[in-house]
Amino acid sequence: MWDTLIVTPLTNVLLWIYQIFGGNFGLAIILFTLLIRLVTHPLTAQQIKSSQAMQEMQKSKKWQDMQKKHKGDKEKLAQEQMKLYKELGVSPFGSCLPTFIQIPIIFGLYQSITLALAASPLQLLTLTRSVYSILDATALLPLNSRFLWMNLGQPERIFLPFLGDFGLPLLAIIVALTTYLQSKLTMPPPANPGDQSAMMGKMMVIYMPFLLGYFALTFASGLSIYFIASNLAGILQYALMGKVDWRNLLPASMKGVVKSK
C-alpha cells in the first residue's frame, strides 16, 4: 500500500520531470520540490490563518482569565480551552497539518531517490517494473546520478587537501542553516512567551536543524537537495505573502532598537 500510494507515484513524477528536463536528476528534485510547495500552498495558507487565529485567541481577555482561574487544574483548563477552540472555530492542530503531510513525502522521496538511482541489477529490475507505461523506461534507465560535484545516491562529502581523510559535509551544513533560517523567519511570535507552546516552538527551532542535518549527513544527497530547495522555497513563499519577519534574525537586544526606528 505504501509503495502503491506514495513511493511509486513519487518515483514516476521524478522520472517524468527528469525526462522533460534533459536527464538532470538534481534539477528534477528541485522542480519536484517546487511542485510540492505549489500543491500544498492552500494548506500553508490555512496554516498561517490558523496560527494567526490562535495568537489572537491567546491574547484575548477570556483566554487569559481562563489561564488564571484554572491554573492549578490542568484537566479543567484543557476542557475549557477545547470549548473555546470550538466556540471560536479555531483548530489547535490546524497549524501542524502541512508538517504532517510533509513527513510521508520526505520518507517517500528518500525511497523514490534510492529506487530511481538503482544501484544494483535487482534494484534496476524493481525500478523497471515500477515505471508507468506512459514513460519509456528503456530510454530513461539507468539514470544519471551526477549533479554538480555530487552522486545523488550517496551521502555528500567534499574532500579537501588540508582536511586529509575528513570529508566536509557541506550539504548537511547548508541543510541545517536553511532549516534554522526558515524556522526563525516564518515562525510567528508567541502570544505568551512563557507558556508551554512557546517553549516547544523555541525547542523546534533548535531541534529541527540538527535532525534534518543528521538526515542529510546520513542519507542520499538527493534528499539534501530536497531539504535545501524546500527551505528556500518556503522562505520565498512566506515572503511573497508578507509573513516573513527579518528582525527575527537579530539578537533580542537589537529588535527593540530596530522596531523603534
C-alpha positions in Angstrom: 0.0 0.0 0.0 2.8 2.4 0.9 4.7 1.7 -2.4 1.5 1.9 -4.4 0.2 5.2 -2.9 3.5 7.0 -2.1 6.8 5.6 -3.5 5.7 4.6 -7.0 3.8 7.8 -7.8 6.7 10.0 -6.5 9.2 7.9 -8.4 7.3 8.4 -11.7 6.8 12.1 -11.2 10.6 12.4 -10.6 11.3 10.3 -13.7 8.8 12.4 -15.8 10.5 15.7 -14.8 13.9 14.0 -15.3 12.8 13.1 -18.9 11.4 16.6 -19.7 14.5 18.5 -18.4 17.3 16.7 -20.2 18.2 13.9 -17.8 19.3 16.1 -14.9 18.1 14.3 -11.7 19.3 17.1 -9.4 17.2 19.6 -11.3 14.3 17.1 -11.3 14.4 17.0 -7.5 14.4 20.8 -7.2 11.5 21.2 -9.6 9.7 18.4 -7.8 10.1 20.3 -4.6 8.6 23.5 -6.1 5.7 21.4 -7.4 5.1 20.0 -3.9 5.2 23.6 -2.5 2.7 24.7 -5.1 0.3 21.8 -4.5 0.4 22.3 -0.7 0.1 26.1 -0.9 -3.6 26.1 0.2 -2.6 24.1 3.3 0.3 26.5 4.0 -2.1 29.5 3.8 -4.5 27.7 6.1 -1.6 27.0 8.5 -0.8 30.8 8.6 -4.5 31.6 9.1 -4.8 29.1 12.0 -1.6 30.4 13.6 -2.9 34.0 13.5 -6.3 32.9 14.9 -4.6 31.0 17.7 -2.5 34.1 18.5 -5.5 36.4 18.7 -7.3 33.9 20.9 -4.4 33.6 23.3 -4.2 37.4 23.6 -7.9 37.7 24.4 -9.1 38.5 27.9 -11.2 35.4 28.1 -8.2 33.2 27.4 -6.0 34.9 30.0 -8.7 34.8 32.6 -9.2 31.1 31.9 -5.4 30.6 32.5 -5.6 32.3 35.9 -8.8 30.7 37.0 -7.8 27.1 36.3 -4.0 27.5 36.9 -3.9 24.6 39.4 -6.3 22.3 37.5 -4.8 21.2 34.2 -7.7 18.9 33.3 -10.3 21.5 33.8 -8.1 24.1 31.9 -7.8 21.7 28.9 -11.6 21.2 28.9 -12.2 25.0 28.9 -9.6 25.5 26.2 -11.3 23.0 23.9 -14.7 24.7 24.5 -13.1 28.0 23.5 -11.5 26.4 20.4 -14.9 25.1 19.3 -16.7 28.4 20.1 -14.3 30.4 18.0 -13.8 27.8 15.3 -10.1 27.5 15.9 -8.4 24.2 15.4 -5.4 23.6 17.7 -3.9 21.2 15.1 -4.5 23.4 12.0 -1.0 24.9 12.1 0.5 21.4 12.1 -1.2 19.9 9.1 1.3 20.9 6.4 4.1 19.5 8.6 2.3 16.1 9.0 1.8 16.0 5.2 5.5 16.6 4.5 6.6 13.7 6.7 5.4 10.9 4.3 6.7 12.9 1.4 10.2 13.1 2.9 10.4 9.4 3.6 8.7 8.6 0.3 11.1 10.8 -1.6 14.1 9.2 0.0 12.8 5.8 -1.1 12.0 7.1 -4.5 15.5 8.5 -5.0 17.0 5.2 -3.8 14.7 3.3 -6.2 15.3 5.6 -9.1 19.0 5.5 -8.9 19.0 1.7 -8.8 22.5 0.9 -7.5 22.2 -2.9 -8.3 20.8 -5.1 -11.1 18.0 -6.2 -8.8 17.1 -2.6 -7.9 17.1 -1.8 -11.7 14.7 -4.6 -12.3 12.4 -3.4 -9.5 12.6 0.2 -10.9 11.7 -1.0 -14.4 8.6 -2.8 -13.1 7.6 0.4 -11.2 7.7 2.7 -14.1 4.3 3.6 -15.5 3.6 2.7 -19.2 3.4 6.4 -20.2 7.2 6.6 -19.6 9.8 4.9 -21.8 11.8 3.0 -19.2 14.4 1.8 -21.7 15.2 5.4 -22.8 15.4 6.7 -19.2 17.3 4.0 -17.4 19.9 3.9 -15.9 19.6 7.4 -14.6 22.4 9.9 -14.5 23.1 10.2 -10.7 25.7 13.0 -11.0 24.7 16.6 -10.1 27.4 19.3 -9.7 30.0 17.6 -7.5 27.6 15.0 -6.0 26.5 11.5 -6.5 22.8 11.9 -5.6 22.5 8.3 -4.5 25.3 8.7 -1.8 25.8 10.9 1.2 27.7 14.1 0.2 31.2 14.9 1.2 33.9 17.3 -0.1 37.5 16.1 0.4 40.0 19.0 0.6 43.8 18.5 0.7 44.2 20.3 4.0 41.5 18.2 5.7 43.2 14.9 5.0 40.8 11.9 5.1 38.0 14.0 6.6 35.2 14.7 4.2 33.4 18.1 4.7 29.6 17.5 4.7 28.8 20.8 3.0 25.2 19.9 2.1 24.4 18.8 5.7 25.7 22.2 7.0 23.6 24.1 4.4 20.5 22.0 5.3 20.9 22.8 9.0 21.4 26.5 8.3 18.5 26.9 5.8 16.2 24.9 8.2 17.1 27.3 11.0 16.6 30.4 8.9 13.2 29.1 7.7 12.1 28.4 11.3 13.3 31.8 12.6 11.8 33.8 9.7 8.4 32.1 9.4 7.5 31.2 13.0 5.1 33.8 14.3 5.9 35.5 17.6 4.2 33.7 20.6 1.3 35.4 22.2 2.5 34.3 25.6 6.3 33.8 25.5 6.3 31.9 28.8 3.7 29.2 28.1 4.4 25.6 27.1 3.6 26.0 23.3 6.0 28.9 23.0 8.8 26.9 24.7 8.1 24.0 22.4 8.3 26.3 19.4 11.7 27.5 20.6 12.9 24.0 21.0 11.7 23.1 17.5 13.8 26.0 16.1 16.9 24.3 17.6 15.9 20.7 17.2 14.8 20.6 13.6 18.1 21.9 12.0 20.0 19.2 13.9 17.5 16.5 12.9 17.4 17.4 9.2 21.2 18.0 9.2 21.6 14.4 10.6 19.4 13.1 7.8 21.5 15.0 5.2 24.7 13.6 6.8 23.5 10.0 6.7 21.2 9.6 3.7 21.5 10.1 -0.1 22.5 13.6 -1.1 19.4 13.8 -3.3 17.3 14.1 -0.1 19.6 17.0 1.0 18.8 18.8 -2.3 15.1 18.4 -1.5 15.6 19.8 2.0 17.5 22.9 0.8 15.1 23.6 -2.1 12.1 23.2 0.2 13.6 25.5 2.9 14.4 28.3 0.4 11.1 27.9 -1.4 9.3 28.1 2.0 11.1 31.4 2.9 10.2 32.8 -0.5 6.6 31.6 -0.2 6.1 33.3 3.2 7.9 36.4 2.0 5.6 36.8 -1.0 2.6 36.5 1.4 4.2 39.2 3.6 4.7 36.8 6.5 8.5 36.9 7.0 9.8 39.0 9.8 13.5 39.6 9.1 14.0 41.1 12.5 13.8 37.6 14.0 17.4 37.1 12.8 18.6 39.9 15.0 19.6 39.4 18.7 16.8 40.1 21.1 18.6 43.2 22.4 18.5 44.8 19.0 14.9 44.1 18.0 13.5 46.9 20.1 16.0 49.4 18.6 15.1 48.4 15.0 11.4 48.5 15.8 11.6 52.0 17.3 13.3 53.3 14.2 
